[in-house]
């Protein structure tokens, strides 16, 4: 029982999953800077970056941290011209202000947002 509650708590505090349906409201209309992580479950480097992205989501409430599964959201991946994953984008006021491809250490990812 204790383990199940902890899992639900961690899940709530991790990065939000974005779809074509909630993209406009959660990303384009966000009043906070948005860190987007384009990823796929089969991608090794994505699995390395994923816990870092979740940590940033928990530790930095001033940043909206979201994940886009490229296999489930090919339209969003095409819209951002994602050719390689993981791809990270920072958006402010609905516009891309920074981007990077490939796995990055936490400090490099945070420096993209500031």
N, CA, C and O atoms as CSV, one atom per row, in Angstrom:
chain,resi,resn,atom,element,x,y,z
A,1,UNK,N,N,0.827,-1.189,0.000
A,1,UNK,CA,C,0.000,0.000,0.000
A,1,UNK,C,C,0.873,1.255,0.000
A,1,UNK,O,O,0.635,2.173,-0.785
A,2,UNK,N,N,1.859,1.300,0.854
A,2,UNK,CA,C,2.755,2.458,0.938
A,2,UNK,C,C,3.439,2.704,-0.406
A,2,UNK,O,O,3.524,3.846,-0.858
A,3,UNK,N,N,3.924,1.647,-1.041
A,3,UNK,CA,C,4.617,1.774,-2.328
A,3,UNK,C,C,3.680,2.344,-3.387
A,3,UNK,O,O,4.086,3.183,-4.190
A,4,UNK,N,N,2.436,1.895,-3.392
A,4,UNK,CA,C,1.474,2.358,-4.378
A,4,UNK,C,C,1.227,3.867,-4.224
A,4,UNK,O,O,1.177,4.583,-5.224
A,5,UNK,N,N,1.074,4.350,-3.009
A,5,UNK,CA,C,0.867,5.771,-2.774
A,5,UNK,C,C,2.071,6.599,-3.221
A,5,UNK,O,O,1.912,7.667,-3.813
A,6,UNK,N,N,3.272,6.101,-2.935
A,6,UNK,CA,C,4.478,6.814,-3.353
A,6,UNK,C,C,4.518,6.915,-4.864
A,6,UNK,O,O,4.864,7.970,-5.397
A,7,UNK,N,N,4.174,5.853,-5.567
A,7,UNK,CA,C,4.188,5.861,-7.026
A,7,UNK,C,C,3.218,6.912,-7.558
A,7,UNK,O,O,3.559,7.664,-8.471
A,8,UNK,N,N,2.032,6.967,-7.003
A,8,UNK,CA,C,1.047,7.950,-7.463
A,8,UNK,C,C,1.547,9.371,-7.211
A,8,UNK,O,O,1.352,10.254,-8.047
A,9,UNK,N,N,2.186,9.594,-6.072
A,9,UNK,CA,C,2.736,10.911,-5.753
A,9,UNK,C,C,3.817,11.297,-6.752
A,9,UNK,O,O,3.830,12.427,-7.240
A,10,UNK,N,N,4.728,10.371,-7.066
A,10,UNK,CA,C,5.793,10.640,-8.033
A,10,UNK,C,C,5.207,10.917,-9.409
A,10,UNK,O,O,5.681,11.796,-10.129
A,11,UNK,N,N,4.179,10.165,-9.768
A,11,UNK,CA,C,3.570,10.312,-11.083
A,11,UNK,C,C,2.949,11.701,-11.227
A,11,UNK,O,O,3.056,12.315,-12.289
A,12,UNK,N,N,2.316,12.193,-10.196
A,12,UNK,CA,C,1.678,13.503,-10.222
A,12,UNK,C,C,2.732,14.599,-10.389
A,12,UNK,O,O,2.494,15.590,-11.079
A,13,UNK,N,N,3.874,14.424,-9.770
A,13,UNK,CA,C,4.893,15.462,-9.763
A,13,UNK,C,C,5.831,15.382,-10.964
A,13,UNK,O,O,6.672,16.266,-11.129
A,14,UNK,N,N,5.718,14.360,-11.805
A,14,UNK,CA,C,6.614,14.252,-12.949
A,14,UNK,C,C,6.095,15.122,-14.095
A,14,UNK,O,O,5.055,15.771,-13.981
A,15,UNK,N,N,6.830,15.119,-15.180
A,15,UNK,CA,C,6.485,15.945,-16.333
A,15,UNK,C,C,5.135,15.541,-16.926
A,15,UNK,O,O,4.761,14.368,-16.920
A,16,UNK,N,N,4.427,16.525,-17.428
A,16,UNK,CA,C,3.116,16.313,-18.041
A,16,UNK,C,C,3.287,15.756,-19.456
A,16,UNK,O,O,4.203,16.149,-20.178
A,17,UNK,N,N,2.403,14.842,-19.842
A,17,UNK,CA,C,2.437,14.291,-21.198
A,17,UNK,C,C,1.542,15.136,-22.094
A,17,UNK,O,O,0.383,15.404,-21.781
A,18,UNK,N,N,2.121,15.545,-23.219
A,18,UNK,CA,C,1.432,16.447,-24.138
A,18,UNK,C,C,0.953,15.685,-25.366
A,18,UNK,O,O,1.653,14.830,-25.908
A,19,UNK,N,N,-0.261,16.024,-25.785
A,19,UNK,CA,C,-0.844,15.476,-27.005
A,19,UNK,C,C,-1.277,16.642,-27.890
A,19,UNK,O,O,-1.234,17.800,-27.474
A,20,UNK,N,N,-1.685,16.329,-29.089
A,20,UNK,CA,C,-2.191,17.364,-29.988
A,20,UNK,C,C,-3.369,18.093,-29.334
A,20,UNK,O,O,-3.573,19.286,-29.557
A,21,UNK,N,N,-4.138,17.361,-28.526
A,21,UNK,CA,C,-5.330,17.917,-27.888
A,21,UNK,C,C,-5.011,18.987,-26.845
A,21,UNK,O,O,-5.679,20.020,-26.798
A,22,UNK,N,N,-3.998,18.750,-26.008
A,22,UNK,CA,C,-3.712,19.715,-24.934
A,22,UNK,C,C,-2.520,20.631,-25.234
A,22,UNK,O,O,-2.158,21.454,-24.394
A,23,UNK,N,N,-1.914,20.504,-26.397
A,23,UNK,CA,C,-0.728,21.287,-26.758
A,23,UNK,C,C,-0.984,22.793,-26.708
A,23,UNK,O,O,-0.204,23.532,-26.108
A,24,UNK,N,N,-2.050,23.246,-27.321
A,24,UNK,CA,C,-2.351,24.681,-27.382
A,24,UNK,C,C,-2.423,25.284,-25.977
A,24,UNK,O,O,-1.762,26.277,-25.675
A,25,UNK,N,N,-3.236,24.663,-25.135
A,25,UNK,CA,C,-3.453,25.210,-23.792
A,25,UNK,C,C,-2.218,25.076,-22.904
A,25,UNK,O,O,-1.828,26.035,-22.238
A,26,UNK,N,N,-1.603,23.898,-22.889
A,26,UNK,CA,C,-0.521,23.629,-21.939
A,26,UNK,C,C,0.832,24.190,-22.365
A,26,UNK,O,O,1.667,24.495,-21.513
A,27,UNK,N,N,1.060,24.331,-23.671
A,27,UNK,CA,C,2.364,24.795,-24.146
A,27,UNK,C,C,2.282,26.216,-24.706
A,27,UNK,O,O,2.940,27.123,-24.196
A,28,UNK,N,N,1.490,26.407,-25.735
A,28,UNK,CA,C,1.456,27.712,-26.397
A,28,UNK,C,C,0.896,28.810,-25.502
A,28,UNK,O,O,1.343,29.955,-25.574
A,29,UNK,N,N,-0.079,28.474,-24.660
A,29,UNK,CA,C,-0.714,29.483,-23.813
A,29,UNK,C,C,-0.149,29.524,-22.395
A,29,UNK,O,O,-0.699,30.212,-21.534
A,30,UNK,N,N,0.933,28.803,-22.140
A,30,UNK,CA,C,1.524,28.763,-20.801
A,30,UNK,C,C,2.102,30.123,-20.418
A,30,UNK,O,O,2.727,30.801,-21.233
A,31,UNK,N,N,1.884,30.502,-19.173
A,31,UNK,CA,C,2.475,31.750,-18.689
A,31,UNK,C,C,3.875,31.515,-18.112
A,31,UNK,O,O,4.541,32.463,-17.696
A,32,UNK,N,N,4.319,30.264,-18.087
A,32,UNK,CA,C,5.664,29.912,-17.632
A,32,UNK,C,C,6.493,29.476,-18.836
A,32,UNK,O,O,5.932,29.102,-19.866
A,33,UNK,N,N,7.818,29.517,-18.722
A,33,UNK,CA,C,8.642,28.889,-19.762
A,33,UNK,C,C,8.309,27.394,-19.802
A,33,UNK,O,O,8.050,26.782,-18.765
A,34,UNK,N,N,8.317,26.815,-20.997
A,34,UNK,CA,C,7.980,25.399,-21.160
A,34,UNK,C,C,9.200,24.651,-21.696
A,34,UNK,O,O,9.797,25.050,-22.696
A,35,UNK,N,N,9.557,23.568,-21.020
A,35,UNK,CA,C,10.610,22.668,-21.488
A,35,UNK,C,C,9.918,21.452,-22.087
A,35,UNK,O,O,9.247,20.704,-21.375
A,36,UNK,N,N,10.077,21.249,-23.398
A,36,UNK,CA,C,9.481,20.100,-24.076
A,36,UNK,C,C,10.548,19.051,-24.319
A,36,UNK,O,O,11.640,19.361,-24.797
A,37,UNK,N,N,10.230,17.815,-23.990
A,37,UNK,CA,C,11.120,16.683,-24.235
A,37,UNK,C,C,10.429,15.774,-25.240
A,37,UNK,O,O,9.432,15.131,-24.911
A,38,UNK,N,N,10.952,15.715,-26.471
A,38,UNK,CA,C,10.439,14.782,-27.478
A,38,UNK,C,C,11.212,13.485,-27.319
A,38,UNK,O,O,12.442,13.481,-27.371
A,39,UNK,N,N,10.491,12.372,-27.124
A,39,UNK,CA,C,11.116,11.107,-26.756
A,39,UNK,C,C,10.332,9.931,-27.353
A,39,UNK,O,O,9.262,10.110,-27.936
A,40,UNK,N,N,10.890,8.726,-27.192
A,40,UNK,CA,C,10.193,7.474,-27.527
A,40,UNK,C,C,10.665,6.397,-26.557
A,40,UNK,O,O,11.787,6.446,-26.054
A,41,UNK,N,N,9.802,5.435,-26.304
A,41,UNK,CA,C,10.111,4.390,-25.322
A,41,UNK,C,C,11.279,3.499,-25.753
A,41,UNK,O,O,11.968,2.938,-24.901
A,42,UNK,N,N,11.509,3.364,-27.045
A,42,UNK,CA,C,12.573,2.496,-27.564
A,42,UNK,C,C,13.938,3.196,-27.626
A,42,UNK,O,O,14.933,2.570,-27.991
A,43,UNK,N,N,13.992,4.474,-27.278
A,43,UNK,CA,C,15.200,5.292,-27.419
A,43,UNK,C,C,16.035,5.250,-26.141
A,43,UNK,O,O,15.600,5.739,-25.097
A,44,UNK,N,N,17.233,4.668,-26.221
A,44,UNK,CA,C,18.126,4.569,-25.057
A,44,UNK,C,C,18.485,5.917,-24.452
A,44,UNK,O,O,18.315,6.102,-23.247
A,45,UNK,N,N,18.976,6.866,-25.244
A,45,UNK,CA,C,19.298,8.179,-24.680
A,45,UNK,C,C,18.073,8.866,-24.055
A,45,UNK,O,O,18.205,9.608,-23.082
A,46,UNK,N,N,16.887,8.617,-24.618
A,46,UNK,CA,C,15.660,9.198,-24.043
A,46,UNK,C,C,15.426,8.645,-22.641
A,46,UNK,O,O,15.024,9.376,-21.735
A,47,UNK,N,N,15.679,7.355,-22.471
A,47,UNK,CA,C,15.490,6.745,-21.146
A,47,UNK,C,C,16.513,7.284,-20.152
A,47,UNK,O,O,16.245,7.306,-18.950
A,48,UNK,N,N,17.677,7.716,-20.626
A,48,UNK,CA,C,18.675,8.328,-19.740
A,48,UNK,C,C,18.232,9.729,-19.326
A,48,UNK,O,O,18.438,10.123,-18.178
A,49,UNK,N,N,17.634,10.479,-20.229
A,49,UNK,CA,C,17.229,11.857,-19.969
A,49,UNK,C,C,15.927,11.928,-19.164
A,49,UNK,O,O,15.729,12.875,-18.402
A,50,UNK,N,N,15.058,10.962,-19.319
A,50,UNK,CA,C,13.730,10.998,-18.707
A,50,UNK,C,C,13.738,11.268,-17.202
A,50,UNK,O,O,12.974,12.123,-16.753
A,51,UNK,N,N,14.565,10.582,-16.397
A,51,UNK,CA,C,14.566,10.879,-14.958
A,51,UNK,C,C,15.055,12.297,-14.654
A,51,UNK,O,O,14.621,12.911,-13.680
A,52,UNK,N,N,15.948,12.809,-15.480
A,52,UNK,CA,C,16.436,14.181,-15.296
A,52,UNK,C,C,15.298,15.160,-15.554
A,52,UNK,O,O,15.117,16.121,-14.806
A,53,UNK,N,N,14.533,14.916,-16.612
A,53,UNK,CA,C,13.390,15.771,-16.956
A,53,UNK,C,C,12.379,15.760,-15.813
A,53,UNK,O,O,11.845,16.804,-15.438
A,54,UNK,N,N,12.118,14.576,-15.262
A,54,UNK,CA,C,11.176,14.474,-14.144
A,54,UNK,C,C,11.697,15.208,-12.901
A,54,UNK,O,O,10.923,15.843,-12.185
A,55,UNK,N,N,13.001,15.120,-12.649
A,55,UNK,CA,C,13.597,15.848,-11.514
A,55,UNK,C,C,13.409,17.353,-11.684
A,55,UNK,O,O,13.042,18.052,-10.739
A,56,UNK,N,N,13.660,17.839,-12.884
A,56,UNK,CA,C,13.500,19.274,-13.154
A,56,UNK,C,C,12.053,19.687,-12.915
A,56,UNK,O,O,11.796,20.757,-12.362
A,57,UNK,N,N,11.110,18.849,-13.326
A,57,UNK,CA,C,9.683,19.148,-13.133
A,57,UNK,C,C,9.360,19.315,-11.652
A,57,UNK,O,O,8.591,20.199,-11.274
A,58,UNK,N,N,9.947,18.466,-10.821
A,58,UNK,CA,C,9.689,18.503,-9.381
A,58,UNK,C,C,10.409,19.673,-8.715
A,58,UNK,O,O,9.839,20.365,-7.872
A,59,UNK,N,N,11.656,19.885,-9.099
A,59,UNK,CA,C,12.504,20.864,-8.415
A,59,UNK,C,C,12.306,22.303,-8.891
A,59,UNK,O,O,12.712,23.237,-8.199
A,60,UNK,N,N,11.695,22.495,-10.048
A,60,UNK,CA,C,11.572,23.838,-10.629
A,60,UNK,C,C,10.136,24.131,-11.045
A,60,UNK,O,O,9.803,24.064,-12.228
A,61,UNK,N,N,9.286,24.455,-10.073
A,61,UNK,CA,C,7.880,24.733,-10.393
A,61,UNK,C,C,7.693,25.970,-11.268
A,61,UNK,O,O,6.617,26.180,-11.828
A,62,UNK,N,N,8.735,26.784,-11.384
A,62,UNK,CA,C,8.642,27.968,-12.236
A,62,UNK,C,C,8.754,27.620,-13.728
A,62,UNK,O,O,8.554,28.475,-14.590
A,63,UNK,N,N,9.077,26.354,-14.016
A,63,UNK,CA,C,9.173,25.865,-15.399
A,63,UNK,C,C,8.085,24.811,-15.597
A,63,UNK,O,O,7.924,23.919,-14.765
A,64,UNK,N,N,7.347,24.912,-16.687
A,64,UNK,CA,C,6.405,23.842,-17.035
A,64,UNK,C,C,7.192,22.823,-17.855
A,64,UNK,O,O,7.735,23.153,-18.910
A,65,UNK,N,N,7.251,21.596,-17.370
A,65,UNK,CA,C,8.034,20.547,-18.021
A,65,UNK,C,C,7.071,19.523,-18.615
A,65,UNK,O,O,6.221,18.966,-17.920
A,66,UNK,N,N,7.227,19.289,-19.920
A,66,UNK,CA,C,6.304,18.391,-20.621
A,66,UNK,C,C,7.064,17.415,-21.507
A,66,UNK,O,O,8.189,17.678,-21.931
A,67,UNK,N,N,6.423,16.283,-21.775
A,67,UNK,CA,C,7.003,15.252,-22.633
A,67,UNK,C,C,6.063,14.967,-23.789
A,67,UNK,O,O,4.843,14.937,-23.629
A,68,UNK,N,N,6.658,14.757,-24.962
A,68,UNK,CA,C,5.896,14.412,-26.153
A,68,UNK,C,C,6.462,13.106,-26.700
A,68,UNK,O,O,7.620,13.050,-27.112
A,69,UNK,N,N,5.637,12.053,-26.702
A,69,UNK,CA,C,6.028,10.770,-27.259
A,69,UNK,C,C,5.887,10.866,-28.777
A,69,UNK,O,O,4.775,11.006,-29.288
A,70,UNK,N,N,7.007,10.790,-29.502
A,70,UNK,CA,C,6.977,10.995,-30.956
A,70,UNK,C,C,6.204,9.899,-31.686
A,70,UNK,O,O,5.659,10.140,-32.763
A,71,UNK,N,N,6.151,8.693,-31.107
A,71,UNK,CA,C,5.395,7.608,-31.741
A,71,UNK,C,C,3.896,7.838,-31.627
A,71,UNK,O,O,3.138,7.471,-32.524
A,72,UNK,N,N,3.470,8.442,-30.529
A,72,UNK,CA,C,2.041,8.695,-30.308
A,72,UNK,C,C,1.598,10.047,-30.860
A,72,UNK,O,O,0.411,10.247,-31.118
A,73,UNK,N,N,2.531,10.973,-31.043
A,73,UNK,CA,C,2.210,12.333,-31.499
A,73,UNK,C,C,3.082,12.730,-32.701
A,73,UNK,O,O,3.847,13.691,-32.621
A,74,UNK,N,N,2.966,11.991,-33.810
A,74,UNK,CA,C,3.827,12.308,-34.963
A,74,UNK,C,C,3.566,13.702,-35.536
A,74,UNK,O,O,4.469,14.306,-36.113
A,75,UNK,N,N,2.353,14.216,-35.386
A,75,UNK,CA,C,2.047,15.567,-35.874
A,75,UNK,C,C,2.841,16.631,-35.147
A,75,UNK,O,O,3.353,17.562,-35.768
A,76,UNK,N,N,2.947,16.499,-33.815
A,76,UNK,CA,C,3.737,17.468,-33.038
A,76,UNK,C,C,5.224,17.338,-33.368
A,76,UNK,O,O,5.933,18.339,-33.475
A,77,UNK,N,N,5.694,16.089,-33.530
A,77,UNK,CA,C,7.104,15.878,-33.893
A,77,UNK,C,C,7.393,16.535,-35.244
A,77,UNK,O,O,8.444,17.151,-35.417
A,78,UNK,N,N,6.479,16.412,-36.192
A,78,UNK,CA,C,6.655,17.035,-37.515
A,78,UNK,C,C,6.606,18.557,-37.403
A,78,UNK,O,O,7.387,19.254,-38.051
A,79,UNK,N,N,5.701,19.068,-36.591
A,79,UNK,CA,C,5.558,20.513,-36.406
A,79,UNK,C,C,6.859,21.132,-35.895
A,79,UNK,O,O,7.216,22.246,-36.280
A,80,UNK,N,N,7.564,20.407,-35.028
A,80,UNK,CA,C,8.823,20.889,-34.468
A,80,UNK,C,C,10.039,20.420,-35.271
A,80,UNK,O,O,11.182,20.684,-34.898
A,81,UNK,N,N,9.776,19.727,-36.371
A,81,UNK,CA,C,10.838,19.200,-37.254
A,81,UNK,C,C,11.840,18.346,-36.480
A,81,UNK,O,O,13.051,18.466,-36.663
A,82,UNK,N,N,11.311,17.483,-35.612
A,82,UNK,CA,C,12.159,16.599,-34.815
A,82,UNK,C,C,12.706,15.495,-35.717
A,82,UNK,O,O,11.948,14.695,-36.265
A,83,UNK,N,N,14.018,15.462,-35.865
A,83,UNK,CA,C,14.680,14.461,-36.702
A,83,UNK,C,C,15.448,13.441,-35.868
A,83,UNK,O,O,15.772,12.354,-36.345
A,84,UNK,N,N,15.734,13.798,-34.635
A,84,UNK,CA,C,16.515,12.949,-33.750
A,84,UNK,C,C,15.969,13.129,-32.340
A,84,UNK,O,O,15.550,14.222,-31.960
A,85,UNK,N,N,15.978,12.048,-31.570
A,85,UNK,CA,C,15.496,12.140,-30.194
A,85,UNK,C,C,16.565,11.610,-29.247
A,85,UNK,O,O,17.368,10.764,-29.640
A,86,UNK,N,N,16.589,12.089,-28.015
A,86,UNK,CA,C,15.709,13.117,-27.483
A,86,UNK,C,C,16.001,14.481,-28.099
A,86,UNK,O,O,17.148,14.818,-28.393
A,87,UNK,N,N,14.947,15.248,-28.285
A,87,UNK,CA,C,15.060,16.647,-28.692
A,87,UNK,C,C,14.387,17.480,-27.622
A,87,UNK,O,O,13.260,17.198,-27.217
A,88,UNK,N,N,15.077,18.495,-27.173
A,88,UNK,CA,C,14.566,19.378,-26.129
A,88,UNK,C,C,14.330,20.763,-26.715
A,88,UNK,O,O,15.171,21.296,-27.439
A,89,UNK,N,N,13.187,21.332,-26.396
A,89,UNK,CA,C,12.842,22.677,-26.843
A,89,UNK,C,C,12.416,23.491,-25.629
A,89,UNK,O,O,11.778,22.971,-24.714
A,90,UNK,N,N,12.770,24.760,-25.629
A,90,UNK,CA,C,12.288,25.688,-24.615
A,90,UNK,C,C,11.422,26.705,-25.336
A,90,UNK,O,O,11.827,27.303,-26.332
A,91,UNK,N,N,10.204,26.887,-24.801
A,91,UNK,CA,C,9.282,27.851,-25.389
A,91,UNK,C,C,8.905,28.899,-24.351
A,91,UNK,O,O,8.666,28.584,-23.185
A,92,UNK,N,N,8.857,30.145,-24.795
A,92,UNK,CA,C,8.375,31.248,-23.955
A,92,UNK,C,C,7.394,32.055,-24.796
A,92,UNK,O,O,7.684,32.416,-25.937
A,93,UNK,N,N,6.242,32.329,-24.224
A,93,UNK,CA,C,5.199,33.086,-24.925
A,93,UNK,C,C,4.848,32.457,-26.275
A,93,UNK,O,O,4.603,33.161,-27.254
A,94,UNK,N,N,4.828,31.110,-26.313
A,94,UNK,CA,C,4.421,30.401,-27.516
A,94,UNK,C,C,5.471,30.316,-28.609
A,94,UNK,O,O,5.176,29.845,-29.707
A,95,UNK,N,N,6.701,30.767,-28.331
A,95,UNK,CA,C,7.761,30.753,-29.339
A,95,UNK,C,C,8.960,29.951,-28.844
A,95,UNK,O,O,9.288,29.971,-27.658
A,96,UNK,N,N,9.614,29.242,-29.774
A,96,UNK,CA,C,10.823,28.481,-29.443
A,96,UNK,C,C,11.960,29.470,-29.195
A,96,UNK,O,O,12.262,30.304,-30.049
A,97,UNK,N,N,12.587,29.373,-28.025
A,97,UNK,CA,C,13.708,30.260,-27.697
A,97,UNK,C,C,15.025,29.506,-27.561
A,97,UNK,O,O,16.092,30.119,-27.534
A,98,UNK,N,N,14.955,28.173,-27.476
A,98,UNK,CA,C,16.164,27.376,-27.372
A,98,UNK,C,C,15.835,25.937,-27.734
A,98,UNK,O,O,14.699,25.495,-27.567
A,99,UNK,N,N,16.822,25.207,-28.229
A,99,UNK,CA,C,16.619,23.790,-28.530
A,99,UNK,C,C,17.944,23.058,-28.551
A,99,UNK,O,O,18.998,23.651,-28.782
A,100,UNK,N,N,17.875,21.747,-28.303
A,100,UNK,CA,C,19.065,20.904,-28.311
A,100,UNK,C,C,18.646,19.470,-28.637
A,100,UNK,O,O,17.549,19.032,-28.291
A,101,UNK,N,N,19.538,18.758,-29.304
A,101,UNK,CA,C,19.291,17.347,-29.594
A,101,UNK,C,C,20.261,16.492,-28.797
A,101,UNK,O,O,21.388,16.898,-28.512
A,102,UNK,N,N,19.798,15.294,-28.441
A,102,UNK,CA,C,20.653,14.354,-27.742
A,102,UNK,C,C,20.589,14.492,-26.234
A,102,UNK,O,O,20.083,15.477,-25.696
A,103,UNK,N,N,21.115,13.475,-25.567
A,103,UNK,CA,C,21.122,13.468,-24.104
A,103,UNK,C,C,22.032,14.573,-23.580
A,103,UNK,O,O,23.091,14.848,-24.145
A,104,UNK,N,N,21.604,15.190,-22.508
A,104,UNK,CA,C,22.346,16.285,-21.877
A,104,UNK,C,C,22.321,16.090,-20.370
A,104,UNK,O,O,21.364,15.528,-19.836
A,105,UNK,N,N,23.371,16.550,-19.669
A,105,UNK,CA,C,23.309,16.523,-18.207
A,105,UNK,C,C,22.320,17.573,-17.704
A,105,UNK,O,O,21.975,18.520,-18.411
A,106,UNK,N,N,21.886,17.381,-16.491
A,106,UNK,CA,C,20.859,18.241,-15.889
A,106,UNK,C,C,21.208,19.725,-15.974
A,106,UNK,O,O,20.362,20.535,-16.351
A,107,UNK,N,N,22.421,20.085,-15.635
A,107,UNK,CA,C,22.795,21.509,-15.614
A,107,UNK,C,C,22.711,22.130,-16.999
A,107,UNK,O,O,22.322,23.291,-17.130
A,108,UNK,N,N,23.064,21.386,-18.023
A,108,UNK,CA,C,22.961,21.902,-19.396
A,108,UNK,C,C,21.503,22.112,-19.787
A,108,UNK,O,O,21.166,23.091,-20.453
A,109,UNK,N,N,20.646,21.192,-19.373
A,109,UNK,CA,C,19.221,21.327,-19.679
A,109,UNK,C,C,18.664,22.551,-18.959
A,109,UNK,O,O,17.937,23.343,-19.557
A,110,UNK,N,N,18.999,22.712,-17.684
A,110,UNK,CA,C,18.523,23.885,-16.927
A,110,UNK,C,C,19.030,25.186,-17.537
A,110,UNK,O,O,18.293,26.171,-17.581
A,111,UNK,N,N,20.262,25.207,-18.001
A,111,UNK,CA,C,20.817,26.437,-18.571
A,111,UNK,C,C,20.105,26.816,-19.878
A,111,UNK,O,O,20.136,27.979,-20.278
A,112,UNK,N,N,19.475,25.859,-20.536
A,112,UNK,CA,C,18.704,26.167,-21.742
A,112,UNK,C,C,17.496,27.048,-21.416
A,112,UNK,O,O,17.078,27.870,-22.232
A,113,UNK,N,N,16.948,26.868,-20.228
A,113,UNK,CA,C,15.714,27.552,-19.844
A,113,UNK,C,C,15.983,28.962,-19.346
A,113,UNK,O,O,15.130,29.839,-19.480
A,114,UNK,N,N,17.166,29.193,-18.771
A,114,UNK,CA,C,17.453,30.499,-18.155
A,114,UNK,C,C,18.005,31.504,-19.126
A,114,UNK,O,O,18.291,32.639,-18.745
